[in-house]
Structures are given as structure tokens and as C-alpha cells.
């Protein structure tokens, strides 16, 4: 594979993880949140907090985009 001058390969460096933010209400996660819901809508990754996930469970299970909630 050819690399252009000045391009660095940072694949070995550990990037600091960004905190999760709920796409619906804007709540921020403290640390790891295994109970949050993850969705890909239109190629965009979205995370939803526990509260929003519970409130919209039927829409999520029906695979409706969040625009329909």
C-alpha cells in the first residue's frame, strides 16, 4: 500500500473514547452504558439512553426510523 508523504498511520495509537450522547434527548452517558440502544439510520450511528429506549420500545422493535417516533 502506498502512503503519501506527511500522512501518518495512527492506527496503533489509542484514541480517547467519546462519551455517548442520546440522539433523542441529549443525555450524556457516564462511562460504559451497556443498556443503551444503538441504531444505524441512513448510515448514521445513533445511541439512545435507557429512558428513550423504553419510551419508544415498540417503534424500535418495529424498525421504524426515529423520525416516526
mmCIF file of the N, C-alpha and C atoms, coordinates in Angstrom:
data_MODEL
# 
_entry.id   MODEL 
# 
loop_
_atom_site.group_PDB 
_atom_site.id 
_atom_site.type_symbol 
_atom_site.label_atom_id 
_atom_site.label_alt_id 
_atom_site.label_comp_id 
_atom_site.label_asym_id 
_atom_site.label_entity_id 
_atom_site.label_seq_id 
_atom_site.pdbx_PDB_ins_code 
_atom_site.Cartn_x 
_atom_site.Cartn_y 
_atom_site.Cartn_z 
_atom_site.occupancy 
_atom_site.B_iso_or_equiv 
_atom_site.pdbx_formal_charge 
_atom_site.auth_seq_id 
_atom_site.auth_comp_id 
_atom_site.auth_asym_id 
_atom_site.auth_atom_id 
_atom_site.pdbx_PDB_model_num 
ATOM 1   N N  . UNK A 1 1  ? 0.841   -1.176 0.000  1.00 0.00 ? 1  UNK A N  1 
ATOM 2   C CA . UNK A 1 1  ? 0.000   0.000  0.000  1.00 0.00 ? 1  UNK A CA 1 
ATOM 3   C C  . UNK A 1 1  ? 0.891   1.245  0.000  1.00 0.00 ? 1  UNK A C  1 
ATOM 4   N N  . UNK A 1 2  ? 0.561   2.206  -0.827 1.00 0.00 ? 2  UNK A N  1 
ATOM 5   C CA . UNK A 1 2  ? 1.364   3.416  -0.946 1.00 0.00 ? 2  UNK A CA 1 
ATOM 6   C C  . UNK A 1 2  ? 0.832   4.497  -0.014 1.00 0.00 ? 2  UNK A C  1 
ATOM 7   N N  . UNK A 1 3  ? 1.740   5.156  0.680  1.00 0.00 ? 3  UNK A N  1 
ATOM 8   C CA . UNK A 1 3  ? 1.364   6.268  1.561  1.00 0.00 ? 3  UNK A CA 1 
ATOM 9   C C  . UNK A 1 3  ? 1.945   7.559  1.016  1.00 0.00 ? 3  UNK A C  1 
ATOM 10  N N  . UNK A 1 4  ? 1.171   8.600  1.106  1.00 0.00 ? 4  UNK A N  1 
ATOM 11  C CA . UNK A 1 4  ? 1.644   9.900  0.667  1.00 0.00 ? 4  UNK A CA 1 
ATOM 12  C C  . UNK A 1 4  ? 2.528   10.510 1.741  1.00 0.00 ? 4  UNK A C  1 
ATOM 13  N N  . UNK A 1 5  ? 3.521   11.321 1.344  1.00 0.00 ? 5  UNK A N  1 
ATOM 14  C CA . UNK A 1 5  ? 4.375   11.974 2.339  1.00 0.00 ? 5  UNK A CA 1 
ATOM 15  C C  . UNK A 1 5  ? 3.531   12.842 3.271  1.00 0.00 ? 5  UNK A C  1 
ATOM 16  N N  . UNK A 1 6  ? 3.863   12.780 4.530  1.00 0.00 ? 6  UNK A N  1 
ATOM 17  C CA . UNK A 1 6  ? 3.142   13.592 5.502  1.00 0.00 ? 6  UNK A CA 1 
ATOM 18  C C  . UNK A 1 6  ? 1.950   12.890 6.114  1.00 0.00 ? 6  UNK A C  1 
ATOM 19  N N  . UNK A 1 7  ? 1.483   11.808 5.504  1.00 0.00 ? 7  UNK A N  1 
ATOM 20  C CA . UNK A 1 7  ? 0.377   11.045 6.092  1.00 0.00 ? 7  UNK A CA 1 
ATOM 21  C C  . UNK A 1 7  ? 0.933   10.114 7.149  1.00 0.00 ? 7  UNK A C  1 
ATOM 22  N N  . UNK A 1 8  ? 0.318   10.128 8.307  1.00 0.00 ? 8  UNK A N  1 
ATOM 23  C CA . UNK A 1 8  ? 0.753   9.254  9.388  1.00 0.00 ? 8  UNK A CA 1 
ATOM 24  C C  . UNK A 1 8  ? -0.247  8.136  9.554  1.00 0.00 ? 8  UNK A C  1 
ATOM 25  N N  . UNK A 1 9  ? 0.241   7.009  9.990  1.00 0.00 ? 9  UNK A N  1 
ATOM 26  C CA . UNK A 1 9  ? -0.621  5.876  10.296 1.00 0.00 ? 9  UNK A CA 1 
ATOM 27  C C  . UNK A 1 9  ? -0.801  5.839  11.802 1.00 0.00 ? 9  UNK A C  1 
ATOM 28  N N  . UNK A 1 10 ? -1.937  6.339  12.281 1.00 0.00 ? 10 UNK A N  1 
ATOM 29  C CA . UNK A 1 10 ? -2.198  6.400  13.717 1.00 0.00 ? 10 UNK A CA 1 
ATOM 30  C C  . UNK A 1 10 ? -3.009  5.211  14.202 1.00 0.00 ? 10 UNK A C  1 
ATOM 31  N N  . UNK A 1 11 ? -3.066  4.149  13.418 1.00 0.00 ? 11 UNK A N  1 
ATOM 32  C CA . UNK A 1 11 ? -3.905  3.014  13.787 1.00 0.00 ? 11 UNK A CA 1 
ATOM 33  C C  . UNK A 1 11 ? -3.432  2.342  15.069 1.00 0.00 ? 11 UNK A C  1 
ATOM 34  N N  . UNK A 1 12 ? -2.168  2.497  15.440 1.00 0.00 ? 12 UNK A N  1 
ATOM 35  C CA . UNK A 1 12 ? -1.656  1.866  16.642 1.00 0.00 ? 12 UNK A CA 1 
ATOM 36  C C  . UNK A 1 12 ? -1.872  2.691  17.896 1.00 0.00 ? 12 UNK A C  1 
ATOM 37  N N  . UNK A 1 13 ? -2.231  3.959  17.762 1.00 0.00 ? 13 UNK A N  1 
ATOM 38  C CA . UNK A 1 13 ? -2.413  4.798  18.939 1.00 0.00 ? 13 UNK A CA 1 
ATOM 39  C C  . UNK A 1 13 ? -3.821  4.642  19.487 1.00 0.00 ? 13 UNK A C  1 
ATOM 40  N N  . UNK A 1 14 ? -3.921  4.687  20.787 1.00 0.00 ? 14 UNK A N  1 
ATOM 41  C CA . UNK A 1 14 ? -5.227  4.549  21.446 1.00 0.00 ? 14 UNK A CA 1 
ATOM 42  C C  . UNK A 1 14 ? -5.905  5.907  21.510 1.00 0.00 ? 14 UNK A C  1 
ATOM 43  N N  . UNK A 1 15 ? -7.038  6.020  20.839 1.00 0.00 ? 15 UNK A N  1 
ATOM 44  C CA . UNK A 1 15 ? -7.795  7.268  20.869 1.00 0.00 ? 15 UNK A CA 1 
ATOM 45  C C  . UNK A 1 15 ? -8.700  7.278  22.099 1.00 0.00 ? 15 UNK A C  1 
ATOM 46  N N  . UNK A 1 16 ? -8.869  8.423  22.683 1.00 0.00 ? 16 UNK A N  1 
ATOM 47  C CA . UNK A 1 16 ? -9.744  8.532  23.842 1.00 0.00 ? 16 UNK A CA 1 
ATOM 48  C C  . UNK A 1 16 ? -11.190 8.407  23.375 1.00 0.00 ? 16 UNK A C  1 
ATOM 49  N N  . UNK A 1 17 ? -11.961 7.494  23.974 1.00 0.00 ? 17 UNK A N  1 
ATOM 50  C CA . UNK A 1 17 ? -13.345 7.305  23.524 1.00 0.00 ? 17 UNK A CA 1 
ATOM 51  C C  . UNK A 1 17 ? -14.206 8.535  23.806 1.00 0.00 ? 17 UNK A C  1 
ATOM 52  N N  . UNK A 1 18 ? -15.087 8.833  22.872 1.00 0.00 ? 18 UNK A N  1 
ATOM 53  C CA . UNK A 1 18 ? -16.009 9.949  23.050 1.00 0.00 ? 18 UNK A CA 1 
ATOM 54  C C  . UNK A 1 18 ? -17.195 9.481  23.885 1.00 0.00 ? 18 UNK A C  1 
ATOM 55  N N  . UNK A 1 19 ? -17.710 10.322 24.767 1.00 0.00 ? 19 UNK A N  1 
ATOM 56  C CA . UNK A 1 19 ? -18.861 9.916  25.577 1.00 0.00 ? 19 UNK A CA 1 
ATOM 57  C C  . UNK A 1 19 ? -20.107 9.760  24.706 1.00 0.00 ? 19 UNK A C  1 
ATOM 58  N N  . UNK A 1 20 ? -20.960 8.817  25.064 1.00 0.00 ? 20 UNK A N  1 
ATOM 59  C CA . UNK A 1 20 ? -22.204 8.620  24.331 1.00 0.00 ? 20 UNK A CA 1 
ATOM 60  C C  . UNK A 1 20 ? -23.165 9.758  24.639 1.00 0.00 ? 20 UNK A C  1 
ATOM 61  N N  . UNK A 1 21 ? -23.876 10.207 23.617 1.00 0.00 ? 21 UNK A N  1 
ATOM 62  C CA . UNK A 1 21 ? -24.901 11.239 23.768 1.00 0.00 ? 21 UNK A CA 1 
ATOM 63  C C  . UNK A 1 21 ? -26.166 10.698 23.124 1.00 0.00 ? 21 UNK A C  1 
ATOM 64  N N  . UNK A 1 22 ? -27.273 10.747 23.846 1.00 0.00 ? 22 UNK A N  1 
ATOM 65  C CA . UNK A 1 22 ? -28.547 10.262 23.329 1.00 0.00 ? 22 UNK A CA 1 
ATOM 66  C C  . UNK A 1 22 ? -28.985 11.126 22.148 1.00 0.00 ? 22 UNK A C  1 
ATOM 67  N N  . UNK A 1 23 ? -29.300 10.476 21.030 1.00 0.00 ? 23 UNK A N  1 
ATOM 68  C CA . UNK A 1 23 ? -29.717 11.192 19.822 1.00 0.00 ? 23 UNK A CA 1 
ATOM 69  C C  . UNK A 1 23 ? -31.103 11.790 19.973 1.00 0.00 ? 23 UNK A C  1 
ATOM 70  N N  . UNK A 1 24 ? -31.866 11.348 20.958 1.00 0.00 ? 24 UNK A N  1 
ATOM 71  C CA . UNK A 1 24 ? -33.237 11.817 21.146 1.00 0.00 ? 24 UNK A CA 1 
ATOM 72  C C  . UNK A 1 24 ? -33.312 12.980 22.143 1.00 0.00 ? 24 UNK A C  1 
ATOM 73  N N  . UNK A 1 25 ? -32.748 12.779 23.349 1.00 0.00 ? 25 UNK A N  1 
ATOM 74  C CA . UNK A 1 25 ? -32.909 13.789 24.404 1.00 0.00 ? 25 UNK A CA 1 
ATOM 75  C C  . UNK A 1 25 ? -31.623 14.527 24.760 1.00 0.00 ? 25 UNK A C  1 
ATOM 76  N N  . UNK A 1 26 ? -30.475 14.046 24.255 1.00 0.00 ? 26 UNK A N  1 
ATOM 77  C CA . UNK A 1 26 ? -29.205 14.721 24.514 1.00 0.00 ? 26 UNK A CA 1 
ATOM 78  C C  . UNK A 1 26 ? -28.532 14.326 25.819 1.00 0.00 ? 26 UNK A C  1 
ATOM 79  N N  . UNK A 1 27 ? -29.055 13.322 26.523 1.00 0.00 ? 27 UNK A N  1 
ATOM 80  C CA . UNK A 1 27 ? -28.440 12.866 27.775 1.00 0.00 ? 27 UNK A CA 1 
ATOM 81  C C  . UNK A 1 27 ? -27.041 12.335 27.486 1.00 0.00 ? 27 UNK A C  1 
ATOM 82  N N  . UNK A 1 28 ? -26.112 12.595 28.407 1.00 0.00 ? 28 UNK A N  1 
ATOM 83  C CA . UNK A 1 28 ? -24.740 12.118 28.248 1.00 0.00 ? 28 UNK A CA 1 
ATOM 84  C C  . UNK A 1 28 ? -24.501 10.914 29.156 1.00 0.00 ? 28 UNK A C  1 
ATOM 85  N N  . UNK A 1 29 ? -23.796 9.933  28.627 1.00 0.00 ? 29 UNK A N  1 
ATOM 86  C CA . UNK A 1 29 ? -23.502 8.718  29.380 1.00 0.00 ? 29 UNK A CA 1 
ATOM 87  C C  . UNK A 1 29 ? -22.243 8.916  30.207 1.00 0.00 ? 29 UNK A C  1 
ATOM 88  N N  . UNK A 1 30 ? -22.262 8.376  31.406 1.00 0.00 ? 30 UNK A N  1 
ATOM 89  C CA . UNK A 1 30 ? -21.085 8.363  32.265 1.00 0.00 ? 30 UNK A CA 1 
ATOM 90  C C  . UNK A 1 30 ? -20.446 6.987  32.144 1.00 0.00 ? 30 UNK A C  1 
ATOM 91  N N  . UNK A 1 31 ? -19.325 6.894  31.464 1.00 0.00 ? 31 UNK A N  1 
ATOM 92  C CA . UNK A 1 31 ? -18.639 5.609  31.313 1.00 0.00 ? 31 UNK A CA 1 
ATOM 93  C C  . UNK A 1 31 ? -19.373 4.692  30.353 1.00 0.00 ? 31 UNK A C  1 
ATOM 94  N N  . UNK A 1 32 ? -19.148 3.404  30.507 1.00 0.00 ? 32 UNK A N  1 
ATOM 95  C CA . UNK A 1 32 ? -19.770 2.393  29.651 1.00 0.00 ? 32 UNK A CA 1 
ATOM 96  C C  . UNK A 1 32 ? -21.254 2.252  29.954 1.00 0.00 ? 32 UNK A C  1 
ATOM 97  N N  . UNK A 1 33 ? -22.085 2.196  28.929 1.00 0.00 ? 33 UNK A N  1 
ATOM 98  C CA . UNK A 1 33 ? -23.541 2.075  29.098 1.00 0.00 ? 33 UNK A CA 1 
ATOM 99  C C  . UNK A 1 33 ? -24.057 0.898  28.286 1.00 0.00 ? 33 UNK A C  1 
ATOM 100 N N  . UNK A 1 34 ? -23.946 -0.320 28.814 1.00 0.00 ? 34 UNK A N  1 
ATOM 101 C CA . UNK A 1 34 ? -24.386 -1.493 28.045 1.00 0.00 ? 34 UNK A CA 1 
ATOM 102 C C  . UNK A 1 34 ? -25.893 -1.560 27.826 1.00 0.00 ? 34 UNK A C  1 
ATOM 103 N N  . UNK A 1 35 ? -26.666 -0.758 28.552 1.00 0.00 ? 35 UNK A N  1 
ATOM 104 C CA . UNK A 1 35 ? -28.124 -0.797 28.417 1.00 0.00 ? 35 UNK A CA 1 
ATOM 105 C C  . UNK A 1 35 ? -28.652 0.220  27.406 1.00 0.00 ? 35 UNK A C  1 
ATOM 106 N N  . UNK A 1 36 ? -27.792 1.039  26.844 1.00 0.00 ? 36 UNK A N  1 
ATOM 107 C CA . UNK A 1 36 ? -28.224 1.987  25.825 1.00 0.00 ? 36 UNK A CA 1 
ATOM 108 C C  . UNK A 1 36 ? -28.488 1.246  24.523 1.00 0.00 ? 36 UNK A C  1 
ATOM 109 N N  . UNK A 1 37 ? -29.349 1.812  23.683 1.00 0.00 ? 37 UNK A N  1 
ATOM 110 C CA . UNK A 1 37 ? -29.694 1.218  22.396 1.00 0.00 ? 37 UNK A CA 1 
ATOM 111 C C  . UNK A 1 37 ? -28.852 1.871  21.304 1.00 0.00 ? 37 UNK A C  1 
ATOM 112 N N  . UNK A 1 38 ? -28.391 1.048  20.358 1.00 0.00 ? 38 UNK A N  1 
ATOM 113 C CA . UNK A 1 38 ? -27.584 1.522  19.242 1.00 0.00 ? 38 UNK A CA 1 
ATOM 114 C C  . UNK A 1 38 ? -28.357 1.279  17.957 1.00 0.00 ? 38 UNK A C  1 
ATOM 115 N N  . UNK A 1 39 ? -28.362 2.268  17.060 1.00 0.00 ? 39 UNK A N  1 
ATOM 116 C CA . UNK A 1 39 ? -29.100 2.149  15.809 1.00 0.00 ? 39 UNK A CA 1 
ATOM 117 C C  . UNK A 1 39 ? -28.294 2.796  14.687 1.00 0.00 ? 39 UNK A C  1 
ATOM 118 N N  . UNK A 1 40 ? -28.466 2.295  13.477 1.00 0.00 ? 40 UNK A N  1 
ATOM 119 C CA . UNK A 1 40 ? -27.889 2.924  12.288 1.00 0.00 ? 40 UNK A CA 1 
ATOM 120 C C  . UNK A 1 40 ? -29.054 3.311  11.403 1.00 0.00 ? 40 UNK A C  1 
ATOM 121 N N  . UNK A 1 41 ? -29.225 4.606  11.195 1.00 0.00 ? 41 UNK A N  1 
ATOM 122 C CA . UNK A 1 41 ? -30.329 5.127  10.379 1.00 0.00 ? 41 UNK A CA 1 
ATOM 123 C C  . UNK A 1 41 ? -29.753 5.989  9.274  1.00 0.00 ? 41 UNK A C  1 
ATOM 124 N N  . UNK A 1 42 ? -29.972 5.586  8.040  1.00 0.00 ? 42 UNK A N  1 
ATOM 125 C CA . UNK A 1 42 ? -29.456 6.346  6.901  1.00 0.00 ? 42 UNK A CA 1 
ATOM 126 C C  . UNK A 1 42 ? -27.939 6.447  6.921  1.00 0.00 ? 42 UNK A C  1 
ATOM 127 N N  . UNK A 1 43 ? -27.270 5.412  7.448  1.00 0.00 ? 43 UNK A N  1 
ATOM 128 C CA . UNK A 1 43 ? -25.820 5.404  7.504  1.00 0.00 ? 43 UNK A CA 1 
ATOM 129 C C  . UNK A 1 43 ? -25.233 6.165  8.680  1.00 0.00 ? 43 UNK A C  1 
ATOM 130 N N  . UNK A 1 44 ? -26.083 6.713  9.541  1.00 0.00 ? 44 UNK A N  1 
ATOM 131 C CA . UNK A 1 44 ? -25.637 7.485  10.697 1.00 0.00 ? 44 UNK A CA 1 
ATOM 132 C C  . UNK A 1 44 ? -25.812 6.641  11.953 1.00 0.00 ? 44 UNK A C  1 
ATOM 133 N N  . UNK A 1 45 ? -24.764 6.546  12.778 1.00 0.00 ? 45 UNK A N  1 
ATOM 134 C CA . UNK A 1 45 ? -24.840 5.807  14.031 1.00 0.00 ? 45 UNK A CA 1 
ATOM 135 C C  . UNK A 1 45 ? -25.504 6.675  15.091 1.00 0.00 ? 45 UNK A C  1 
ATOM 136 N N  . UNK A 1 46 ? -26.479 6.092  15.784 1.00 0.00 ? 46 UNK A N  1 
ATOM 137 C CA . UNK A 1 46 ? -27.206 6.820  16.825 1.00 0.00 ? 46 UNK A CA 1 
ATOM 138 C C  . UNK A 1 46 ? -27.289 5.961  18.077 1.00 0.00 ? 46 UNK A C  1 
ATOM 139 N N  . UNK A 1 47 ? -27.185 6.619  19.231 1.00 0.00 ? 47 UNK A N  1 
ATOM 140 C CA . UNK A 1 47 ? -27.324 5.947  20.517 1.00 0.00 ? 47 UNK A CA 1 
ATOM 141 C C  . UNK A 1 47 ? -28.522 6.562  21.241 1.00 0.00 ? 47 UNK A C  1 
ATOM 142 N N  . UNK A 1 48 ? -29.263 5.715  21.963 1.00 0.00 ? 48 UNK A N  1 
ATOM 143 C CA . UNK A 1 48 ? -30.432 6.176  22.719 1.00 0.00 ? 48 UNK A CA 1 
ATOM 144 C C  . UNK A 1 48 ? -30.309 5.722  24.166 1.00 0.00 ? 48 UNK A C  1 
ATOM 145 N N  . UNK A 1 49 ? -30.585 6.623  25.101 1.00 0.00 ? 49 UNK A N  1 
ATOM 146 C CA . UNK A 1 49 ? -30.482 6.325  26.525 1.00 0.00 ? 49 UNK A CA 1 
ATOM 147 C C  . UNK A 1 49 ? -31.567 5.339  26.958 1.00 0.00 ? 49 UNK A C  1 
ATOM 148 N N  . UNK A 1 50 ? -31.463 4.852  28.189 1.00 0.00 ? 50 UNK A N  1 
ATOM 149 C CA . UNK A 1 50 ? -32.428 3.895  28.730 1.00 0.00 ? 50 UNK A CA 1 
ATOM 150 C C  . UNK A 1 50 ? -33.854 4.426  28.660 1.00 0.00 ? 50 UNK A C  1 
ATOM 151 N N  . UNK A 1 51 ? -34.035 5.673  29.078 1.00 0.00 ? 51 UNK A N  1 
ATOM 152 C CA . UNK A 1 51 ? -35.376 6.261  29.131 1.00 0.00 ? 51 UNK A CA 1 
ATOM 153 C C  . UNK A 1 51 ? -36.004 6.344  27.744 1.00 0.00 ? 51 UNK A C  1 
ATOM 154 N N  . UNK A 1 52 ? -35.277 6.874  26.782 1.00 0.00 ? 52 UNK A N  1 
ATOM 155 C CA . UNK A 1 52 ? -35.811 6.990  25.418 1.00 0.00 ? 52 UNK A CA 1 
ATOM 156 C C  . UNK A 1 52 ? -36.040 5.616  24.807 1.00 0.00 ? 52 UNK A C  1 
ATOM 157 N N  . UNK A 1 53 ? -35.151 4.676  25.092 1.00 0.00 ? 53 UNK A N  1 
ATOM 158 C CA . UNK A 1 53 ? -35.317 3.315  24.573 1.00 0.00 ? 53 UNK A CA 1 
ATOM 159 C C  . UNK A 1 53 ? -36.600 2.689  25.103 1.00 0.00 ? 53 UNK A C  1 
ATOM 160 N N  . UNK A 1 54 ? -36.864 2.867  26.404 1.00 0.00 ? 54 UNK A N  1 
ATOM 161 C CA . UNK A 1 54 ? -38.078 2.295  26.991 1.00 0.00 ? 54 UNK A CA 1 
ATOM 162 C C  . UNK A 1 54 ? -39.338 2.962  26.439 1.00 0.00 ? 54 UNK A C  1 
ATOM 163 N N  . UNK A 1 55 ? -39.309 4.276  26.317 1.00 0.00 ? 55 UNK A N  1 
ATOM 164 C CA . UNK A 1 55 ? -40.490 5.017  25.844 1.00 0.00 ? 55 UNK A CA 1 
ATOM 165 C C  . UNK A 1 55 ? -40.859 4.650  24.410 1.00 0.00 ? 55 UNK A C  1 
ATOM 166 N N  . UNK A 1 56 ? -39.880 4.284  23.607 1.00 0.00 ? 56 UNK A N  1 
ATOM 167 C CA . UNK A 1 56 ? -40.111 4.037  22.184 1.00 0.00 ? 56 UNK A CA 1 
ATOM 168 C C  . UNK A 1 56 ? -39.803 2.590  21.788 1.00 0.00 ? 56 UNK A C  1 
ATOM 169 N N  . UNK A 1 57 ? -39.947 1.671  22.737 1.00 0.00 ? 57 UNK A N  1 
ATOM 170 C CA . UNK A 1 57 ? -39.603 0.271  22.512 1.00 0.00 ? 57 UNK A CA 1 
ATOM 171 C C  . UNK A 1 57 ? -40.353 -0.338 21.334 1.00 0.00 ? 57 UNK A C  1 
ATOM 172 N N  . UNK A 1 58 ? -41.655 -0.103 21.237 1.00 0.00 ? 58 UNK A N  1 
ATOM 173 C CA . UNK A 1 58 ? -42.435 -0.696 20.137 1.00 0.00 ? 58 UNK A CA 1 
ATOM 174 C C  . UNK A 1 58 ? -41.993 -0.168 18.775 1.00 0.00 ? 58 UNK A C  1 
ATOM 175 N N  . UNK A 1 59 ? -41.676 1.109  18.698 1.00 0.00 ? 59 UNK A N  1 
ATOM 176 C CA . UNK A 1 59 ? -41.208 1.685  17.434 1.00 0.00 ? 59 UNK A CA 1 
ATOM 177 C C  . UNK A 1 59 ? -39.840 1.116  17.066 1.00 0.00 ? 59 UNK A C  1 
ATOM 178 N N  . UNK A 1 60 ? -38.988 0.915  18.074 1.00 0.00 ? 60 UNK A N  1 
ATOM 179 C CA . UNK A 1 60 ? -37.657 0.347  17.819 1.00 0.00 ? 60 UNK A CA 1 
ATOM 180 C C  . UNK A 1 60 ? -37.797 -1.091 17.339 1.00 0.00 ? 60 UNK A C  1 
ATOM 181 N N  . UNK A 1 61 ? -38.623 -1.876 18.024 1.00 0.00 ? 61 UNK A N  1 
ATOM 182 C CA . UNK A 1 61 ? -38.824 -3.270 17.625 1.00 0.00 ? 61 UNK A CA 1 
ATOM 183 C C  . UNK A 1 61 ? -39.471 -3.365 16.245 1.00 0.00 ? 61 UNK A C  1 
ATOM 184 N N  . UNK A 1 62 ? -40.300 -2.391 15.884 1.00 0.00 ? 62 UNK A N  1 
ATOM 185 C CA . UNK A 1 62 ? -40.924 -2.363 14.565 1.00 0.00 ? 62 UNK A CA 1 
ATOM 186 C C  . UNK A 1 62 ? -40.002 -1.811 13.497 1.00 0.00 ? 62 UNK A C  1 
ATOM 187 N N  . UNK A 1 63 ? -38.786 -1.467 13.886 1.00 0.00 ? 63 UNK A N  1 
ATOM 188 C CA . UNK A 1 63 ? -37.747 -0.945 12.988 1.00 0.00 ? 63 UNK A CA 1 
ATOM 189 C C  . UNK A 1 63 ? -38.156 0.355  12.295 1.00 0.00 ? 63 UNK A C  1 
ATOM 190 N N  . UNK A 1 64 ? -38.914 1.179  13.013 1.00 0.00 ? 64 UNK A N  1 
ATOM 191 C CA . UNK A 1 64 ? -39.258 2.490  12.473 1.00 0.00 ? 64 UNK A CA 1 
ATOM 192 C C  . UNK A 1 64 ? -38.111 3.451  12.704 1.00 0.00 ? 64 UNK A C  1 
ATOM 193 N N  . UNK A 1 65 ? -37.814 4.301  11.739 1.00 0.00 ? 65 UNK A N  1 
ATOM 194 C CA . UNK A 1 65 ? -36.797 5.337  11.934 1.00 0.00 ? 65 UNK A CA 1 
ATOM 195 C C  . UNK A 1 65 ? -37.251 6.261  13.048 1.00 0.00 ? 65 UNK A C  1 
ATOM 196 N N  . UNK A 1 66 ? -36.300 6.864  13.737 1.00 0.00 ? 66 UNK A N  1 
ATOM 197 C CA . UNK A 1 66 ? -36.628 7.739  14.861 1.00 0.00 ? 66 UNK A CA 1 
ATOM 198 C C  . UNK A 1 66 ? -37.462 8.947  14.445 1.00 0.00 ? 66 UNK A C  1 
ATOM 199 N N  . UNK A 1 67 ? -37.450 9.306  13.172 1.00 0.00 ? 67 UNK A N  1 
ATOM 200 C CA . UNK A 1 67 ? -38.286 10.413 12.697 1.00 0.00 ? 67 UNK A CA 1 
ATOM 201 C C  . UNK A 1 67 ? -39.768 10.123 12.900 1.00 0.00 ? 67 UNK A C  1 
ATOM 202 N N  . UNK A 1 68 ? -40.143 8.824  12.955 1.00 0.00 ? 68 UNK A N  1 
ATOM 203 C CA . UNK A 1 68 ? -41.551 8.430  13.135 1.00 0.00 ? 68 UNK A CA 1 
ATOM 204 C C  . UNK A 1 68 ? -41.969 8.377  14.591 1.00 0.00 ? 68 UNK A C  1 
ATOM 205 N N  . UNK A 1 69 ? -41.022 8.444  15.533 1.00 0.00 ? 69 UNK A N  1 
ATOM 206 C CA . UNK A 1 69 ? -41.372 8.369  16.941 1.00 0.00 ? 69 UNK A CA 1 
ATOM 207 C C  . UNK A 1 69 ? -42.023 9.656  17.328 1.00 0.00 ? 69 UNK A C  1 
# 
